[in-house]
Amino acid sequence: MPSFFTNDYQTLIGHLVEARKKSGITQMQLAQAMRIEQTLVSRIERCERRIDAVEFLHICALLGVSTDEIYGHLKPRFAVLQPATK
């Protein structure tokens, strides 16, 4: 099933998957810690299910990765709004 999520979202999830694997945590272990089914973790990692902000924070905490670190991978992709001048 192809993803309908943006490249930015797929990049975010890719970094979370990388952090999970780097930490040696399985999808099953992450699912148990989050109190969800392993199939949901799989769907998240395949970008078939979108996570919300609270889930993002929870996943980062469980993986021992800072939200700033994940954001750092994405920040260059985002345009910065300039404040209005008077």
C-alpha positions in Angstrom: 0.0 0.0 0.0 1.7 3.3 -1.1 2.0 6.0 1.5 0.0 9.2 1.1 2.1 11.1 3.6 4.6 13.8 2.7 8.3 13.3 2.2 8.9 15.2 5.4 6.7 12.8 7.4 8.4 9.8 5.8 11.8 11.3 6.7 10.6 11.8 10.3 9.5 8.2 10.6 12.7 7.0 8.9 14.7 8.6 11.6 12.5 7.1 14.3 12.9 3.6 12.8 16.7 4.2 12.6 16.7 5.2 16.3 14.7 2.2 17.2 17.0 -0.2 15.4 20.1 1.6 16.7 18.9 1.1 20.3 18.3 -2.6 19.7 14.6 -2.3 20.5 12.2 -4.5 18.5 8.8 -3.4 17.2 7.2 -5.8 19.8 9.1 -4.2 22.7 8.2 -0.7 21.5 4.6 -1.8 21.1 4.5 -3.3 24.6 6.0 -0.1 26.1 3.4 2.0 24.3 0.6 -0.4 25.2 -0.4 -0.9 21.6 -0.3 -3.8 19.2 2.9 -4.6 17.3 1.0 -4.4 14.0 0.3 -0.7 14.8 4.1 -0.1 15.2 4.6 -1.8 11.9 1.9 0.3 10.2 3.5 3.5 11.7 6.9 2.5 10.4 5.5 1.8 6.9 3.8 5.2 7.0 0.3 3.6 6.8 -0.7 5.1 10.1 0.1 8.7 11.2 1.3 9.4 14.7 0.2 12.3 16.7 2.3 14.7 18.7 1.9 12.8 22.0 2.8 9.5 20.3 5.9 11.2 18.8 7.0 12.4 22.3 6.4 9.0 23.8 8.3 7.1 21.1 11.3 9.5 21.4 11.3 9.1 25.2 11.1 5.3 24.9 13.9 5.2 22.4 16.1 7.6 24.4 16.3 10.1 21.5 15.6 13.7 21.9 12.9 15.5 20.0 15.5 18.1 19.1 17.7 15.5 17.5 14.8 14.3 15.3 13.8 17.9 14.5 17.4 18.6 13.6 17.1 16.2 10.7 14.0 17.9 9.4 14.7 21.6 10.2 16.7 22.3 7.0 13.6 21.1 5.0 11.3 23.7 6.6 11.0 27.3 5.4 11.4 29.9 8.2 8.8 32.6 8.3 10.2 36.1 8.7 8.5 38.4 11.2 6.5 41.2 9.7 8.2 44.6 9.8 6.4 47.8 10.6 
